[in-house]
Amino acid sequence: MTTQDHQGAVEAADGQTLAAAAGGLTYPIAPGYRVKVRQGPGTDYPVVRQLAEGVTIQIRCQQYGEKVSGPYGTSDIWDNIAPGQYISDTYVRTGSSGMVARRCTS
């Protein structure tokens, strides 16, 4: 069973996000981590959900926020994965220490 959001990403019943038919880029979450998704780009923002281990996400946009450390280093880049949902880029294997998506405008 899958659901499709308005951005075109398909989320499988086990929580994994698959690339949209249009070929959207996806990135894996660090193995062994269940990452907290927050309302904004920092640990002071409320947790809205938690990602399951082994998921792959699409990054809608990125913005600077609180500097945190994770399995892929220390960074102040936060990835927006859905409206009002952010995760630290330090938990996402993007292959870059910089931004890989457009900057969030709001």
C-alpha positions as CSV (number, residue, x, y, z in Angstrom):
1,M,0.0,0.0,0.0
2,T,1.3,3.5,-0.9
3,T,0.2,7.0,-0.5
4,Q,1.1,10.0,-2.7
5,D,1.5,13.5,-1.5
6,H,1.1,16.7,-3.6
7,Q,4.9,16.9,-4.2
8,G,4.8,13.6,-6.2
9,A,6.8,11.5,-3.7
10,V,5.4,8.1,-3.0
11,E,5.6,6.8,0.6
12,A,5.5,3.0,1.0
13,A,3.6,1.5,3.9
14,D,6.9,0.8,5.7
15,G,7.7,4.5,5.6
16,Q,10.2,4.5,2.8
17,T,9.9,7.3,0.2
18,L,10.4,6.3,-3.4
19,A,11.5,8.6,-6.2
20,A,8.7,10.2,-8.1
21,A,8.1,9.2,-11.6
22,A,9.6,12.5,-12.7
23,G,12.9,11.3,-11.3
24,G,13.2,13.3,-8.1
25,L,16.5,12.8,-6.3
26,T,16.4,10.8,-3.1
27,Y,18.9,10.5,-0.3
28,P,19.4,7.7,2.3
29,I,19.2,8.4,6.1
30,A,22.3,7.2,8.0
31,P,22.0,3.4,8.7
32,G,20.9,2.5,12.2
33,Y,19.2,5.9,13.0
34,R,15.6,6.8,13.6
35,V,15.7,10.5,12.8
36,K,13.4,13.0,14.5
37,V,11.5,15.3,12.1
38,R,11.0,18.8,13.6
39,Q,8.7,21.7,12.7
40,G,11.7,23.9,12.1
41,P,15.5,24.0,11.6
42,G,16.7,23.3,15.1
43,T,16.3,21.0,18.1
44,D,14.2,23.5,20.0
45,Y,11.4,23.0,17.5
46,P,8.7,20.3,18.4
47,V,9.1,16.8,17.0
48,V,6.3,16.1,14.5
49,R,7.3,12.4,13.7
50,Q,10.2,10.1,13.6
51,L,11.6,8.4,10.5
52,A,12.0,4.7,10.5
53,E,15.5,3.1,10.0
54,G,16.6,2.7,6.4
55,V,14.3,5.2,4.8
56,T,15.2,7.3,1.8
57,I,14.0,10.9,1.7
58,Q,13.5,13.7,-0.9
59,I,14.8,17.1,0.0
60,R,12.3,19.8,-1.0
61,C,14.6,22.7,0.0
62,Q,17.3,23.5,2.6
63,Q,18.0,26.3,5.0
64,Y,20.5,27.2,7.7
65,G,19.5,26.7,11.4
66,E,21.0,25.3,14.5
67,K,24.4,23.6,14.2
68,V,24.3,19.9,15.2
69,S,26.5,16.9,15.0
70,G,25.5,13.6,13.5
71,P,26.9,10.5,11.7
72,Y,27.9,12.6,8.6
73,G,29.6,15.4,10.5
74,T,28.6,18.8,12.0
75,S,26.5,21.2,10.1
76,D,23.9,24.0,10.3
77,I,22.1,22.8,7.2
78,W,18.6,21.5,7.7
79,D,16.6,19.6,5.0
80,N,12.9,20.3,4.5
81,I,11.3,17.0,3.6
82,A,7.6,18.1,3.7
83,P,5.7,21.3,4.7
84,G,6.8,22.1,8.2
85,Q,9.1,19.1,8.5
86,Y,12.9,19.4,8.9
87,I,15.7,17.0,9.6
88,S,19.4,17.8,10.2
89,D,21.5,17.3,7.1
90,T,24.0,15.5,9.3
91,Y,21.8,12.4,9.2
92,V,21.4,12.4,5.4
93,R,24.0,11.0,3.0
94,T,24.0,13.6,0.3
95,G,27.6,13.2,-0.7
96,S,28.2,16.9,0.0
97,S,29.1,19.1,2.9
98,G,27.1,21.9,1.3
99,M,23.6,22.4,0.1
100,V,22.3,20.0,-2.6
101,A,18.9,21.6,-3.1
102,R,17.5,25.1,-3.5
103,R,17.3,27.3,-0.4
104,C,13.9,27.4,1.4
105,T,12.1,30.7,0.8
106,S,9.8,30.5,3.8
